[in-house]
């Protein structure tokens, strides 16, 4: 099964939120802001008991949810 089309999500952050995100991103060696946000979303969902995708090396590898057969949910 292919990746399918990615969906854009636009968010607004105040200066303190952006500083916190950037600090965490660089400390965690995330390849991009998008990857950092996906990782934080993944962690938040995991804390709520949702199935999560495994962490990868490339920005596109930072998925949020996978099905039991390993494919990302759409």
C-alpha positions in Angstrom: 0.0 0.0 0.0 1.4 3.5 -0.9 1.7 6.4 1.3 -1.2 8.3 -0.2 -1.4 12.0 -0.2 -0.1 13.9 2.8 -2.4 16.5 4.3 -1.3 20.0 5.4 -2.0 21.3 8.9 -1.3 24.9 9.6 -0.9 26.0 13.2 -0.1 29.3 14.9 2.3 29.4 17.9 3.2 32.2 20.1 6.9 33.1 20.7 7.2 31.0 23.9 5.7 27.9 22.2 7.9 28.3 19.2 11.0 28.7 21.4 10.0 25.5 23.3 9.5 23.6 20.1 12.8 24.7 18.6 14.7 24.0 21.8 13.2 20.5 22.0 13.7 19.9 18.3 17.4 20.7 18.4 18.0 18.8 21.7 16.2 15.8 20.2 18.0 16.1 16.8 14.8 16.2 14.8 15.5 16.8 11.1 12.7 19.4 10.7 10.0 21.3 12.6 7.4 19.0 10.9 9.2 15.9 12.2 9.4 17.4 15.7 5.7 18.2 15.7 4.8 14.7 14.4 7.0 13.2 17.1 5.3 15.3 19.8 1.9 14.3 18.4 2.9 10.7 18.4 4.0 10.9 22.0 0.8 12.6 23.0 -1.3 10.0 21.3 0.8 7.2 22.8 0.2 8.7 26.3 -3.6 8.4 25.5 -3.2 4.8 24.5 -3.2 5.1 20.7 -1.1 2.7 18.6 2.0 4.5 17.3 4.5 4.3 14.4 8.1 3.5 15.2 10.6 6.4 15.1 12.6 6.8 11.9 15.7 8.7 10.7 14.2 10.8 7.9 11.5 13.5 8.3 9.0 11.4 6.3 9.6 8.5 8.6 8.1 10.3 11.6 4.6 9.0 11.1 2.0 9.1 13.8 -0.2 6.0 13.6 0.3 2.6 11.9 -2.1 -0.3 11.5 -1.4 -3.7 12.9 0.2 -4.8 9.6 2.6 -1.8 9.7 0.9 0.4 7.2 0.2 4.0 8.1 -3.4 4.8 8.6 -5.0 7.4 6.4 
